[in-house]
């Protein structure tokens, strides 16, 4: 039987099972539907009719009793109009109730049919009896019968009512019994339908499952035998034979498989014979031969390859061919070139042997095609190490300095030309540093040329430690050197390099047991600012170097045109700053300083701000250094001091006794007449000295520690307060700190930022506070921005705080409002904010 027919039979079995289950389910559903139809169409309407009949009978009883009651209650002066209307209404309701009752009684007689018999005759008789007794009772009431007659008539009426209700209840019970029987039959129908569906499902599905499992299992078993045979052939076995037992599609595949295995055995025998012949040829070749896959893995090598590279054959097989190159990326490029190009691909390369030696080889590779596949190539390697060594010696003599091993003038000019071409092509910048050693001639004259040569070698060795591998360091002659730095970002980076070279040159050199101190003069040119050709750049570099030497040496000098734009910006900024000072365009912002424990404002720090119409908002970090370099810091500092002291005096007059803090630079402090200027300013504005706080950074004080001690003591004698700003970021000595006569130390905001995240920051702040308190100093923390930071500082017993948590630096007008609110709050009940 064909495979497709077997599968078709299994599918048909499943379809038949599904049809049987559907038929059983539909039959059961129809029986359930018929049962519910009977309930809805017969039993429930009967119950509703009985309900209406009961209601109509009770309505007759109620209306009759109400009429009798109204007739019995008669006023002494006779019935009024309202009484008559009420009785008439009850008569109308009674007649309507009797009509409704007769209609419902007739409906029950027509509806309540069970088999060939009508409803129990008692229901009809009791209904008519109830109507009769109702009329009789009303007649006795209207006739004004005696009490005994009324009572007797009422009792007959009540008995008729009781008999009627019993008859209705009996009919109702009969209908409910039939309803229960119908519902039970419905339940039995549902159960029967479910049981039938389950039985049919189990039987049909079991039969279908057995058939659907048996057919696929038999097919799967034969396919598995074929798969195992294929896996065995793939693993190298060639004696595999698949048994043929049936006549279907799988049998045809098995026969074809057996034929294929036989042909594969024949092909392998022929291939082995051919390979033995080729192996004999390859083994006798003097050239290193390597077969490489398209993925770069070594597939085969000959004996010469083992001798050239020093690896055993088993170590080379499967190894990455590119990994034999000194630079594996060059090996990857070579493999890609072979795969990409047609024909022979030749190239020289440096490869690494098993013992770590570098050999130079000439590579020749071409693709191998097998069955129209290009998945491997053949590479021949010829050792040319001796030839390359000879070429390198000639190259060194032509392009390198023999004393220092640096590039000579010829090679340097060639590298400069290459850098120029690249820079013009890609829009890059490069720099050339020309320098020679100061007073080198004295070393040659006093210690001899041998010592001078040794000094040159030591200088080169030291300078190489800060020079990039991509840069070209050359000796142009004598003690004159040049450094080509490609792809520089700007003058700042070159300046830093110049500073490093100068610092290295200052350190002593050990020459023949003697320490020699030397220095260098460096001239710097930048492309394209200082020239667009090599000749111009070299000339300008020489001029810059001699300018540095003429200025006393031990310095670097940029060629002036190279700093033209920067100088223009500096000049423009300086001119704008002069104009701003002249026309009073700078303003002061103030940031409050508060006692941490009480939250009371005790001071305001004055901070210079400058907005220029052309330059926009200029950062103090930008214009303060310009002011220091140009000497404008004295004028700027005097203006800040005067404005801050005058504003502080105005606050005192308004009732805000706060101090003002002013930042001063070391150049201001060391300026001749600075102390007189401070005293004169205090006298001019009328501010008491204790309300002025001069802030100096820790590093500035330590820069000129000895001079600072005397000057700060003088200010202390005047009563001016002194604070050390950015405390903890410098390297102050505790002995000097004690002698500085300061009043307050300011914790740098870098410690404050870490106080909530790092325990060591808390320890540092506690140590600073302890040092300050032990010396009788106040401690203030700047840069406080969160409540958590303030709580940590309070726990560290810090005295004062300053930061965005309380207020940002603000103009004087906003500072006035801030102080007004702060002091108004302090003056409130119990002195609390």
C-alpha positions in Angstrom: 0.0 0.0 0.0 1.3 3.5 -0.9 2.3 5.8 1.9 -0.2 8.5 0.9 -3.1 5.9 1.1 -2.1 4.9 4.6 -2.1 8.4 5.8 -5.4 9.1 4.0 -7.1 6.2 5.9 -5.9 7.5 9.2 -7.3 11.0 8.4 -10.7 9.4 7.3 -10.9 7.5 10.6 -10.5 10.8 12.5 -13.2 12.4 10.3 -15.7 9.6 10.9 -15.1 9.7 14.6 -15.8 13.4 14.5 -19.1 12.9 12.6 -20.3 10.2 15.1 -19.7 12.5 18.0 -21.5 15.3 16.2 -24.6 13.1 15.5 -24.8 11.9 19.1 -24.5 15.5 20.4 -27.2 16.8 18.0 -29.6 14.0 19.0 -29.2 14.7 22.7 -29.6 18.4 22.2 -33.0 17.8 20.4 -34.3 15.7 23.3 -33.3 18.4 25.8 -35.0 21.1 23.5 -38.3 19.1 23.5 -38.3 18.8 27.2 -37.8 22.5 27.8 -40.4 23.2 25.1 -43.0 21.3 27.0 -42.2 23.2 30.2 -42.5 26.5 28.5 -45.6 25.8 26.4 -47.7 23.7 28.9 -46.8 23.6 32.5 -45.8 27.2 33.1 -48.9 28.7 31.4 -51.1 26.4 33.6 -49.4 27.7 36.8 -50.0 31.3 35.6 -53.7 30.6 35.0 -54.1 29.2 38.5 -52.3 32.2 39.9 -54.7 34.6 38.1 -57.8 32.5 39.3 -56.6 32.6 42.9 -56.1 36.4 42.6 -59.6 36.9 41.1 -61.2 34.8 43.9 -59.4 36.7 46.6 -60.5 39.9 45.0 -64.2 38.8 45.2 -63.7 38.0 48.9 -62.0 41.2 49.6 -64.6 43.4 47.8 -67.5 41.5 49.4 -66.1 42.0 52.9 -65.3 45.7 52.2 -68.9 46.2 51.0 -70.3 44.5 54.1 -68.1 46.7 56.3 -69.3 49.9 54.6 -72.9 48.8 54.9 -72.5 47.9 58.6 -71.0 51.3 59.5 -74.0 53.7 59.2 -74.0 57.1 60.8 -76.9 58.1 63.1 -78.2 60.7 60.7 -78.2 58.3 57.8 -75.8 57.7 54.9 -74.1 60.6 53.4 -73.1 61.3 49.8 -69.6 60.0 50.3 -70.8 56.8 51.9 -73.1 56.1 49.0 -70.3 56.8 46.5 -68.0 54.4 48.4 -70.6 51.6 48.4 -71.2 52.2 44.7 -67.5 52.0 44.0 -67.3 48.7 45.9 -70.3 47.3 43.9 -68.5 48.3 40.7 -65.3 46.6 41.8 -67.3 43.5 43.0 -68.9 43.2 39.6 -65.6 43.6 37.8 -64.0 41.0 40.1 -66.9 38.5 39.4 -66.5 39.0 35.6 -62.7 38.5 35.9 -63.2 35.5 38.1 -65.7 33.8 35.7 -63.3 34.5 32.8 -60.3 33.0 34.7 -62.5 30.0 35.8 -63.5 29.4 32.2 -59.9 29.7 31.1 -58.9 27.1 33.7 -61.6 24.8 32.4 -60.3 25.1 28.9 -56.6 25.0 29.7 -56.2 22.5 32.5 -56.6 19.4 30.4 -54.7 16.3 31.4 -55.2 13.4 29.0 -59.0 13.1 28.2 -60.2 14.6 31.5 -60.6 18.2 32.4 -59.4 19.8 35.6 -60.9 18.3 38.8 -64.6 19.2 38.9 -64.2 20.4 42.4 -62.3 23.5 41.1 -65.3 24.5 38.9 -67.9 23.7 41.6 -66.0 25.5 44.3 -65.6 28.5 42.1 -69.3 28.8 41.3 -70.1 28.1 44.9 -67.9 31.0 45.9 -69.7 33.3 43.5 -73.1 32.1 44.8 -72.2 32.6 48.5 -70.8 36.0 47.7 -74.1 37.1 46.1 -76.1 35.6 49.1 -73.9 37.4 51.6 -74.3 40.7 49.8 -78.0 40.1 49.6 -78.3 39.5 53.4 -76.2 42.6 54.0 -78.4 44.8 51.7 -81.6 43.3 53.4 -80.3 44.4 56.8 -80.7 40.8 58.1 -80.4 40.0 61.7 -77.1 39.3 63.3 -77.6 35.5 63.2 -78.4 35.7 59.5 -75.3 37.8 58.8 -73.1 35.4 60.8 -74.6 32.3 59.2 -74.2 33.9 55.7 -70.7 35.0 56.4 -69.7 31.5 57.7 -71.1 29.9 54.5 -69.1 32.5 52.4 -65.9 31.8 54.3 -66.4 28.1 53.9 -66.9 28.6 50.2 -63.7 30.6 50.1 -61.8 27.9 52.0 -63.1 25.2 49.6 -62.2 27.3 46.6 -58.6 27.9 47.8 -58.2 24.1 48.6 -59.3 23.3 45.1 -56.9 25.9 43.6 -54.1 24.5 45.7 -54.8 21.0 44.7 -54.7 22.0 41.0 -51.5 23.9 41.6 -49.9 20.9 43.3 -50.9 18.7 40.4 -49.3 21.1 38.0 -46.2 21.4 40.1 -46.0 17.6 40.2 -46.2 17.5 36.4 -43.5 20.3 36.2 -41.2 18.3 38.4 -41.7 15.2 36.3 -41.0 17.1 33.1 -37.8 18.6 34.6 -36.7 15.2 35.8 -37.2 13.9 32.3 -35.2 16.9 31.0 -32.4 16.1 33.3 -32.5 12.4 32.2 -32.3 13.6 28.6 -29.3 15.8 29.3 -27.5 13.0 31.2 -28.4 10.5 28.5 -27.1 12.9 25.8 -23.8 13.5 27.7 -23.3 9.8 28.3 -24.0 9.0 24.7 -21.6 11.7 23.5 -18.9 10.5 25.9 -19.2 6.9 24.9 -19.3 7.8 21.2 -16.3 10.1 21.7 -14.2 7.5 23.6 -15.0 4.7 21.1 -14.5 6.8 18.0 -11.4 8.7 19.2 -9.8 5.4 20.5 -10.2 3.8 17.1 -9.0 6.9 15.3 -6.0 7.3 17.7 -4.9 3.7 17.3 -5.0 3.9 13.5 -3.3 7.4 13.4 -0.6 6.1 15.8 0.0 2.8 14.1 0.5 4.3 10.6 2.9 7.1 11.5 4.8 4.8 13.9 5.4 2.3 11.1 6.4 5.1 8.7 8.6 6.8 11.3 10.4 3.6 12.1 11.5 3.0 8.5 12.5 6.7 8.2 14.6 6.4 11.4 16.4 3.4 10.0 17.2 5.5 6.9 18.3 8.4 9.0 20.6 6.3 11.2 22.1 4.9 8.0 22.7 8.4 6.7 24.4 9.4 10.0 26.7 6.4 9.8 27.7 7.3 6.2 28.3 10.9 7.4 30.5 9.6 10.2 32.7 7.8 7.7 31.2 4.3 7.4 30.9 2.9 3.9 29.5 -0.6 4.7 26.0 0.6 5.5 23.0 -1.1 3.7 19.3 -0.2 4.3 16.9 -3.2 4.2 14.1 -3.2 1.6 10.9 -4.9 2.9 7.9 -3.1 1.3 7.0 -1.3 -1.9 6.4 2.3 -1.4 8.1 5.7 -1.6 10.4 5.0 1.4 11.5 1.8 -0.3 12.5 3.8 -3.4 14.5 6.2 -1.2 16.2 3.3 0.5 17.2 1.7 -2.8 18.6 5.0 -4.0 20.5 5.4 -0.7 22.2 2.0 -1.1 23.2 2.9 -4.6 24.7 6.2 -3.5 26.7 4.5 -0.7 28.2 2.1 -3.2 29.2 4.9 -5.6 30.7 6.8 -2.6 32.9 3.8 -1.8 34.1 3.7 -5.3 34.8 7.5 -5.4 36.7 7.4 -2.1 38.9 4.6 -3.3 39.8 6.6 -6.4 40.3 9.8 -4.4 42.6 8.1 -2.0 44.8 6.9 -4.8 45.0 10.4 -6.3 45.8 11.9 -2.9 48.7 9.6 -2.3 50.1 10.7 -5.6 49.7 14.4 -4.9 51.0 14.0 -1.3 54.2 12.6 -2.7 54.7 15.7 -5.0 53.9 18.2 -2.2 56.1 16.5 0.4 59.2 17.0 -1.9 58.5 20.8 -2.6 61.1 23.2 -1.1 58.5 26.0 -0.7 56.2 26.2 2.3 52.8 25.3 1.0 49.6 26.0 3.0 46.0 25.2 2.1 43.6 27.7 3.7 39.8 27.7 3.8 37.7 30.7 2.9 37.1 31.2 6.6 40.9 31.5 7.2 41.6 28.1 8.9 44.6 26.1 7.8 43.4 22.8 6.2 46.7 21.3 5.1 50.5 22.0 5.1 53.6 20.3 3.6 56.8 19.4 5.3 58.5 22.6 4.3 55.9 24.6 6.1 56.7 22.8 9.4 60.4 23.6 8.9 59.9 27.3 8.1 57.5 28.1 10.9 58.7 25.5 13.5 55.2 24.2 14.2 54.3 20.5 14.0 51.7 19.6 11.4 49.0 18.8 14.0 49.6 22.2 15.6 49.0 24.0 12.3 45.9 22.2 11.1 42.8 24.2 12.1 44.9 27.2 13.2 43.9 30.7 12.1 46.2 31.6 9.1 45.9 35.3 9.9 47.1 34.5 13.5 50.6 33.7 12.0 51.0 37.3 10.9 52.6 39.8 13.3 49.6 42.0 12.7 46.6 39.7 12.4 44.5 42.4 10.7 47.0 42.3 7.8 46.5 38.6 7.5 42.7 39.1 7.4 43.2 41.7 4.7 45.4 39.3 2.7 42.8 36.5 2.9 40.1 38.9 1.8 42.2 40.0 -1.2 42.7 36.4 -2.2 39.0 35.6 -2.0 38.1 38.8 -3.8 40.6 38.7 -6.7 41.0 36.4 -9.6 44.5 34.9 -10.4 47.7 35.1 -8.3 47.8 37.4 -5.3 51.4 38.3 -4.1 52.4 40.2 -1.0 55.2 40.6 1.4 54.4 40.1 5.1 56.0 39.5 8.5 55.0 36.2 10.2 55.8 34.8 13.6 57.4 31.4 14.1 56.8 28.9 16.9 59.7 30.2 18.9 58.6 33.8 18.6 60.9 34.9 15.8 59.6 37.3 13.2 60.4 36.2 9.6 59.7 38.1 6.4 58.1 36.1 3.6 56.9 36.6 0.1 53.3 35.2 -0.2 51.8 33.9 -3.4 48.2 32.6 -3.3 45.5 31.5 -5.7 42.0 30.1 -5.3 41.4 26.4 -5.6 38.3 25.3 -7.4 36.6 21.9 -6.6 33.2 21.0 -8.0 32.8 24.6 -9.0 33.3 25.8 -5.4 35.8 28.4 -4.3 36.1 27.6 -0.7 39.9 27.3 -0.2 43.1 28.7 -1.6 46.7 27.6 -1.9 49.4 29.8 -0.5 53.2 29.5 -1.1 55.5 31.2 1.4 59.1 32.1 0.4 61.4 33.2 3.3 63.0 36.6 2.5 64.2 37.5 6.0 67.9 38.0 5.0 67.0 40.2 2.1 64.7 42.4 4.3 67.4 42.8 7.0 69.9 44.0 4.4 67.3 46.5 3.1 66.5 47.7 6.6 70.2 48.4 7.3 70.4 50.5 4.2 67.2 52.3 5.1 68.4 53.0 8.7 71.6 54.6 7.3 69.6 56.8 5.0 66.7 57.9 7.3 67.7 57.5 11.0 70.2 59.2 13.3 72.9 56.7 14.4 73.4 58.3 17.8 69.9 58.5 19.1 68.0 56.2 16.8 65.6 59.0 15.9 64.4 59.9 12.5 66.9 62.2 10.7 66.2 65.4 8.8 65.4 63.6 5.5 62.9 61.2 7.1 61.4 64.0 9.2 60.7 66.2 6.1 59.2 63.2 4.3 56.8 62.5 7.3 55.9 66.2 7.4 55.0 66.1 3.7 52.8 63.0 4.3 51.1 64.7 7.3 50.5 67.8 5.2 48.9 65.8 2.4 46.7 64.0 4.9 45.7 67.1 6.8 44.7 68.9 3.6 42.7 65.9 2.4 40.8 65.3 5.7 40.8 68.8 7.1 43.0 67.8 10.1 45.4 69.9 12.2 49.0 68.9 13.1 51.7 70.6 15.0 55.5 70.7 14.8 57.6 71.4 17.9 61.2 72.6 17.3 63.5 72.6 20.4 67.1 72.6 21.3 68.8 72.2 24.6 69.8 75.4 26.5 73.5 75.7 27.2 74.4 72.4 25.5 77.6 73.9 24.2 78.8 74.3 27.8 78.5 70.6 28.4 80.6 69.8 25.3 83.2 72.4 26.3 83.5 71.3 29.9 82.9 67.5 29.8 83.7 66.7 26.3 81.7 65.5 23.3 81.3 62.0 24.7 79.4 63.4 27.7 77.3 65.6 25.3 76.4 62.5 23.3 75.4 60.7 26.4 73.3 63.7 27.5 71.5 63.7 24.1 70.7 60.0 24.5 69.3 60.5 28.0 67.2 63.5 26.8 65.7 61.4 23.9 65.0 58.5 26.3 63.2 60.7 28.7 61.2 62.7 26.1 60.0 59.5 24.4 58.0 58.6 27.5 55.5 61.3 26.8 55.4 61.1 23.0 52.8 59.1 21.1 53.8 56.2 18.9 52.0 57.9 16.0 54.2 61.0 16.3 57.6 61.5 14.6 60.5 62.5 16.9 63.6 63.5 14.9 67.1 64.8 15.5 67.8 67.6 12.9 71.4 68.0 14.0 73.6 68.8 17.0 71.2 69.5 19.9 68.3 70.5 17.7 65.3 68.3 17.7 61.8 68.3 16.1 58.6 66.6 17.0 55.7 66.1 14.5 52.3 65.6 16.2 49.6 64.5 13.8 45.8 64.9 14.4 46.0 67.4 17.3 42.8 68.9 18.7 44.1 72.4 19.2 46.7 74.7 20.7 45.8 73.7 24.3 46.8 70.1 23.9 50.1 71.1 22.2 50.7 73.5 25.0 50.3 70.8 27.6 52.8 68.6 25.7 55.2 71.5 25.7 54.8 71.9 29.4 55.5 68.2 30.0 58.7 68.3 27.9 59.9 71.4 29.8 59.2 69.7 33.1 61.1 66.6 32.0 64.0 68.8 30.8 64.3 70.5 34.2 65.0 67.3 36.0 68.7 66.4 36.5 70.5 64.0 34.2 73.2 61.6 35.5 76.2 61.8 33.1 79.5 60.2 34.0 78.7 60.3 37.7 77.7 63.9 37.6 74.3 65.6 37.7 73.7 67.9 34.8 70.7 70.3 34.8 69.5 71.2 31.4 66.4 72.9 29.9 64.9 73.4 26.5 63.6 76.2 24.3 60.6 75.1 22.3 59.0 76.7 19.2 55.6 75.5 18.1 53.8 75.9 14.8 50.3 74.7 13.9 48.9 73.7 10.5 47.0 75.4 8.9 47.3 78.6 11.1 51.0 79.1 10.7 51.6 78.1 7.1 50.2 75.9 4.3 53.5 74.3 3.1 56.4 72.6 4.8 59.0 75.2 4.1 56.9 77.9 5.7 56.1 75.8 8.7 59.7 74.9 9.3 60.8 78.5 9.0 58.2 79.7 11.4 59.0 77.0 13.8 62.6 78.0 13.9 61.6 81.6 14.5 59.4 80.6 17.4 62.1 78.5 18.9 64.7 81.3 18.7 62.1 83.6 20.2 61.8 81.3 23.2 65.5 81.1 23.5 65.9 84.9 23.3 63.3 85.2 26.1 65.7 83.3 28.4 65.0 79.7 27.5 63.2 77.0 29.4 59.9 77.9 27.8 57.7 77.2 24.8 56.6 79.8 22.3 53.8 79.6 19.8 54.3 81.2 16.4 52.3 84.5 16.7 50.1 83.8 13.7 49.1 80.5 15.2 47.5 82.2 18.2 46.0 85.0 16.2 42.4 84.0 16.6 42.8 83.1 20.3 44.6 86.4 20.9 41.9 88.3 19.1 39.2 86.7 21.3 41.3 87.4 24.4 41.8 91.0 23.3 38.1 91.4 22.5 37.1 89.9 25.9 39.6 92.1 27.6 38.3 95.2 25.8 34.7 94.3 26.6 35.7 93.7 30.3 37.4 97.1 30.4 34.4 98.7 28.8 32.1 96.9 31.3 34.2 98.1 34.3 34.3 101.6 32.8 30.5 101.9 32.2 29.6 99.9 35.3 27.9 97.0 33.5 28.9 94.3 36.0 26.5 93.5 38.8 26.8 91.6 42.1 24.5 88.8 43.1 24.3 87.7 46.7 23.8 84.2 48.2 22.7 83.9 51.9 24.7 82.2 54.6 22.7 80.8 57.5 23.4 79.5 61.0 22.6 75.8 60.8 21.1 75.4 64.3 18.8 78.4 64.4 18.3 79.0 60.7 19.2 82.6 61.1 20.7 84.6 58.2 24.2 85.8 59.2 25.8 86.8 56.0 25.7 87.2 52.2 28.4 86.2 49.7 28.9 88.7 46.9 29.4 87.1 43.5 30.3 89.1 40.3 28.0 88.6 37.3 28.5 90.0 33.7 26.1 90.1 30.8 27.4 91.6 27.6 25.1 92.5 24.7 27.5 90.8 22.2 29.0 88.0 24.2 25.9 87.2 26.2 26.3 85.9 29.8 30.0 85.6 30.5 31.0 83.1 33.1 33.2 84.3 36.0 35.4 81.3 35.1 36.0 82.9 31.8 36.6 86.6 32.7 38.3 86.3 36.1 41.4 84.6 34.6 41.5 87.3 31.9 41.3 89.9 34.6 44.2 88.3 36.5 46.4 88.0 33.4 45.8 91.6 32.3 45.9 93.2 35.7 42.2 94.2 35.6 41.7 92.0 38.6 42.8 94.9 40.8 40.2 97.3 39.3 37.5 94.5 39.3 38.4 93.5 42.9 38.2 97.1 44.1 34.8 97.5 42.4 33.4 94.3 43.9 34.7 95.2 47.4 33.2 98.7 47.2 29.8 97.6 45.9 29.6 94.7 48.4 30.5 96.9 51.4 28.1 99.7 50.3 25.3 97.2 50.0 26.0 95.6 53.3 25.9 99.1 54.9 22.5 99.7 53.3 21.3 96.4 54.8 22.5 97.6 58.2 20.6 100.8 57.8 17.4 98.8 57.0 17.9 96.7 60.1 19.5 93.6 58.7 22.9 93.2 60.6 24.5 90.7 58.2 28.1 90.4 57.1 29.2 90.3 53.4 31.8 87.9 52.0 34.0 88.9 49.1 36.3 86.5 47.2 39.8 87.8 46.6 42.6 86.3 44.5 46.2 85.9 45.7 47.2 88.6 43.1 44.9 91.0 44.8 46.2 90.1 48.3 49.8 90.5 47.2 49.1 93.8 45.4 50.9 96.7 46.9 48.4 98.9 48.7 45.7 96.2 48.9 45.3 96.6 52.7 45.1 100.3 52.3 42.4 99.9 49.7 40.4 97.7 52.0 40.6 100.1 54.9 39.8 103.0 52.7 36.7 101.3 51.3 35.5 100.5 54.8 35.9 104.1 55.9 34.3 105.4 52.7 31.1 103.4 53.1 31.1 103.5 56.9 31.0 99.7 57.3 32.5 98.2 60.5 35.4 95.9 59.7 33.9 92.8 61.5 31.1 92.7 58.9 33.5 92.2 56.0 34.6 88.7 55.3 37.5 88.1 52.8 37.5 84.6 51.3 40.7 83.2 50.0 41.2 79.6 48.6 43.3 77.2 50.5 45.7 76.6 47.5 46.2 80.4 47.1 47.3 80.8 50.7 49.7 77.9 50.6 51.2 79.2 47.3 52.7 82.1 49.3 52.2 80.9 52.8 54.9 83.0 54.5 53.7 86.3 53.0 50.1 85.4 53.6 50.6 84.9 57.4 51.8 88.5 57.9 49.1 90.0 55.7 46.3 88.0 57.3 47.4 88.9 60.7 47.3 92.6 59.7 43.7 92.2 58.5 42.9 90.4 61.7 44.2 93.3 63.7 41.9 95.6 61.8 38.9 93.4 62.7 38.2 92.1 59.1 37.0 88.5 59.1 39.0 85.9 57.1 37.6 82.7 55.6 39.4 79.9 53.8 37.4 78.8 50.8 37.3 75.3 49.2 38.8 73.8 52.3 39.8 70.2 51.9 40.8 70.4 48.2 44.3 71.8 48.8 47.3 70.8 50.8 47.3 73.1 53.7 49.6 72.6 56.7 48.0 72.6 60.1 50.8 74.8 61.5 50.2 77.4 58.8 46.5 77.1 59.3 47.0 78.0 62.9 49.2 81.0 62.1 46.9 82.3 59.3 44.6 83.9 61.9 41.5 83.0 60.0 37.9 83.1 61.5 36.2 80.5 59.4 36.8 77.6 57.1 34.5 76.7 54.2 33.9 73.0 53.4 34.1 72.5 49.6 30.8 71.5 48.0 32.4 68.3 46.6 32.3 66.8 50.1 28.7 68.1 50.7 27.5 66.3 47.5 28.9 63.0 48.8 27.7 63.3 52.4 24.4 61.4 51.7 25.9 58.6 49.7 29.4 58.0 51.1 30.3 57.3 54.7 33.8 58.5 54.2 32.5 61.9 53.2 30.8 62.2 56.5 34.0 61.2 58.2 35.9 63.9 56.3 33.4 66.6 57.2 33.5 65.5 60.9 37.3 65.8 60.8 37.2 69.3 59.2 34.6 70.4 61.8 36.7 69.0 64.6 39.9 70.7 63.3 38.0 74.0 63.0 36.4 73.9 66.4 39.7 72.9 68.0 41.2 76.1 66.6 38.2 78.2 67.6 37.0 78.6 64.0 33.5 78.6 62.5 32.8 76.0 59.9 30.5 76.7 57.0 29.5 74.2 54.2 28.7 75.5 50.7 26.7 73.8 48.0 23.9 72.5 50.3 21.0 71.5 48.0 18.8 69.0 49.9 17.3 68.5 53.4 19.2 65.3 53.8 22.5 67.0 53.2 21.6 69.7 55.8 20.6 67.0 58.4 23.9 65.2 57.9 25.8 68.5 58.3 23.8 69.2 61.5 24.7 65.8 62.8 28.4 66.7 62.1 28.0 69.8 64.2 28.7 72.1 61.2 28.0 75.8 62.2 26.7 77.4 59.0 25.4 76.5 55.5 25.1 78.1 52.1 23.5 76.7 49.0 20.5 76.3 46.7 18.4 74.7 49.4 17.9 78.1 51.0 18.5 80.5 48.0 20.4 80.8 44.8 22.6 83.9 44.1 20.2 86.8 43.5 20.4 90.5 42.6 20.4 93.1 45.3 16.7 93.8 45.0 15.8 90.2 45.5 18.3 89.9 48.3 16.5 92.8 50.0 13.2 90.9 49.9 14.8 87.7 51.1 16.3 89.5 54.1 13.0 91.3 54.8 11.2 87.9 55.0 14.0 86.3 57.0 14.2 88.9 59.6 10.4 89.3 59.8 10.2 85.6 60.5 12.9 85.8 63.2 11.0 88.7 64.9 7.8 86.6 65.1 6.4 84.9 68.2 9.0 83.1 70.3 11.6 84.2 67.8 10.8 81.2 65.6 10.6 80.9 61.8 
